[in-house]
């Protein structure tokens, strides 16, 4: 490799224009396009649609000739952000490498609100819809099915036509302080049911204090559904 290869590799990344080809070989950009097509097919099998643009290569770039097909890999997965970089290497030359800038947009079905939802309200399925959206520009995650959102509580007011992200939701309160609940005490061998009174509010998976209405003992249990608390024996 020539001594100025690293300098021109940087130029290829910072000043994308032109295209590098070798006589009797397919251009790097053509091979990169095939690599991204294959990646797009993998995403399509998962229900995603892709759009991508490959940055051009500085025509001043000079690299040793690679006699075999190039290897391509992402510096960072496009699912994480639309601006990505392809690392191009030559299997025959261990020191041979260059970088190609890419813009890779990935679209998929995400849950969105179709009406205003007040803070603290239980989100109804009728307030939700699936729309196509560029998922790799959503900073806080998203949901692919309304079943993951319906029944949750709005942590803050949600405007209409708003992509639903996890930070907008909190699990619903399934048990309120003073509620009569069913205590299920179980292990692998037996299961016992008894009545109790919740001494604190509880959401799904939260541990709360309950008073056994028969023995008057106060015990800890995990909320597993509305009005039901699980205690391990």
C-alpha positions in Angstrom: 0.0 0.0 0.0 1.2 3.5 -0.7 2.1 5.7 2.2 -0.6 8.2 1.5 -3.4 5.5 1.6 -4.7 6.5 5.0 -4.9 10.2 4.0 -7.0 9.3 0.9 -9.2 7.0 3.0 -10.1 9.9 5.1 -10.8 12.0 2.1 -13.1 9.3 0.8 -15.1 9.6 4.0 -15.1 13.4 4.3 -15.3 14.4 0.6 -17.7 11.8 -1.1 -17.6 12.2 -4.9 -16.5 10.0 -7.8 -16.1 6.2 -7.9 -13.2 3.8 -7.6 -13.0 1.0 -10.1 -10.3 -1.4 -11.2 -9.9 -2.9 -14.7 -11.7 -6.2 -14.9 -13.4 -5.8 -11.5 -16.8 -4.6 -10.3 -16.7 -1.2 -8.7 -16.7 -0.8 -4.9 -19.9 1.1 -5.1 -21.6 -1.7 -7.2 -20.5 -4.3 -4.6 -21.6 -2.0 -1.8 -25.0 -1.7 -3.5 -25.4 -5.5 -3.6 -24.4 -5.7 0.1 -27.1 -3.2 1.0 -29.7 -5.0 -1.2 -29.1 -8.2 0.6 -29.4 -6.4 4.0 -32.6 -4.8 2.8 -34.0 -8.3 1.9 -33.2 -9.5 5.4 -35.1 -6.5 6.9 -38.0 -7.0 4.4 -38.4 -10.5 5.8 -39.0 -8.9 9.2 -41.6 -6.5 7.8 -39.4 -3.4 7.2 -38.9 -1.3 4.1 -35.6 0.3 3.3 -34.2 3.3 1.4 -30.5 4.0 1.1 -28.0 6.2 -0.6 -24.3 5.4 -0.8 -21.8 8.2 -0.7 -19.5 8.5 -3.7 -15.7 8.0 -3.5 -13.0 10.6 -4.0 -11.4 10.0 -7.4 -8.0 11.0 -6.0 -8.1 7.9 -3.7 -5.3 5.5 -4.5 -5.2 2.0 -3.0 -3.5 -1.3 -3.9 -5.5 -3.4 -6.2 -7.7 -6.0 -4.5 -7.9 -9.2 -6.6 -11.0 -10.6 -4.8 -14.4 -9.3 -3.9 -14.5 -6.8 -1.1 -15.9 -7.4 2.4 -18.4 -5.0 3.8 -19.7 -4.4 7.4 -21.5 -1.6 9.2 -19.6 0.5 11.7 -22.9 1.0 13.4 -26.2 -0.8 12.7 -28.6 1.2 10.5 -31.4 0.2 12.9 -29.8 2.5 15.4 -29.5 5.6 13.2 -29.9 6.6 9.5 -26.4 8.0 9.0 -24.1 5.0 8.9 -20.7 4.0 7.6 -19.6 1.0 5.7 -16.2 -0.5 6.4 -14.7 -1.9 3.2 -11.8 -4.4 3.4 -9.9 -6.6 1.0 -9.6 -10.3 2.1 -6.2 -10.6 0.4 -4.7 -7.5 2.0 -4.9 -7.2 5.8 -4.1 -3.5 5.9 -6.4 -2.6 3.1 -9.4 -0.6 4.3 -11.6 2.3 3.4 -14.9 3.8 4.5 -18.1 4.6 2.7 -20.7 7.0 4.1 -24.3 5.8 3.7 -27.8 7.1 4.5 -30.0 4.2 5.3 -33.7 4.8 6.2 -35.7 1.9 7.6 -39.5 2.1 7.7 -41.8 -0.1 9.7 -45.3 -0.1 11.3 -45.4 1.7 14.7 -48.1 2.5 17.1 -49.4 6.1 17.0 -52.2 7.9 18.8 -55.2 9.0 16.7 -56.7 11.2 19.4 -55.7 13.2 22.4 -55.1 11.1 25.6 -55.0 13.0 28.9 -52.3 12.4 31.5 -53.2 9.6 33.9 -55.8 8.1 31.5 -55.9 4.4 30.6 -55.1 4.2 26.9 -57.9 2.5 25.0 -57.3 0.5 21.8 -59.6 2.8 19.9 -57.2 5.7 20.6 -54.4 3.9 18.7 -53.4 3.0 15.2 -50.5 1.5 13.2 -48.7 3.8 10.8 -45.6 3.5 8.6 -42.8 5.5 10.0 -39.0 5.8 9.8 -38.1 3.7 12.9 -34.4 4.5 12.9 -35.0 8.1 13.7 -37.1 7.5 16.8 -34.9 8.3 19.7 -36.9 6.6 22.5 -38.1 3.3 21.0 -41.5 2.4 19.7 -44.1 -0.4 19.6 -45.0 -2.6 16.7 -48.4 -3.7 18.0 -51.2 -1.9 19.8 -51.6 -4.8 22.3 -48.4 -3.6 24.0 -49.9 -0.1 24.6 -53.6 -0.6 25.1 -54.4 -0.8 28.8 -51.3 1.2 29.9 -51.6 4.5 31.7 -50.5 7.8 30.0 -47.5 9.1 32.0 -48.1 12.5 30.5 -50.6 14.0 28.0 -50.3 12.5 24.5 -51.3 14.6 21.5 -53.1 13.1 18.5 -50.8 11.7 15.8 -48.0 11.1 18.3 -45.7 8.1 18.0 -46.1 6.1 21.2 -42.7 5.7 23.0 -42.1 3.8 26.2 -41.3 7.0 28.2 -44.9 8.1 27.6 -46.3 5.0 29.4 -46.6 3.6 32.9 -48.2 0.3 33.9 -51.8 0.7 35.2 -52.5 0.6 39.0 -54.1 -2.9 39.4 -54.5 -2.7 43.2 -55.5 0.3 45.3 -54.9 0.7 49.0 -57.9 -0.8 50.9 -58.9 -3.1 48.1 -60.0 -6.6 48.9 -57.6 -8.9 47.1 -57.0 -12.6 46.6 -53.7 -13.8 48.1 -52.2 -16.8 46.3 -49.5 -18.5 48.3 -47.8 -21.2 46.3 -44.7 -23.3 45.5 -44.1 -26.3 43.2 -46.1 -28.6 45.5 -49.2 -26.6 46.7 -51.2 -23.5 46.1 -53.3 -21.8 48.8 -55.8 -19.0 48.3 -57.0 -16.6 50.9 -58.6 -13.1 51.2 -56.6 -10.1 52.2 -56.6 -6.3 52.2 -54.1 -4.2 50.3 -52.2 -1.8 52.4 -50.7 0.1 49.5 -51.3 0.8 45.8 -49.7 -1.6 43.3 -48.9 -1.9 39.6 -48.1 -5.1 37.7 -45.0 -6.7 39.1 -44.8 -4.4 42.1 -44.4 -5.8 45.6 -46.9 -4.5 48.1 -48.0 -5.1 51.7 -51.2 -7.1 52.4 -53.0 -8.0 55.6 -54.3 -11.5 55.7 -58.0 -11.0 56.7 -58.1 -14.3 58.6 -54.8 -14.3 60.5 -54.4 -10.5 60.6 -50.7 -11.0 59.6 -49.1 -8.5 57.3 -47.2 -10.1 54.5 -45.5 -9.0 51.2 -46.8 -10.1 47.8 -46.3 -9.3 44.1 -49.2 -7.9 42.1 -49.9 -10.3 39.1 -53.3 -9.0 37.9 -56.1 -6.8 39.1 -57.1 -7.8 42.6 -54.6 -10.7 42.8 -51.3 -10.9 44.7 -48.8 -13.7 44.6 -46.8 -14.8 47.7 -44.1 -17.4 47.5 -44.1 -20.1 50.2 
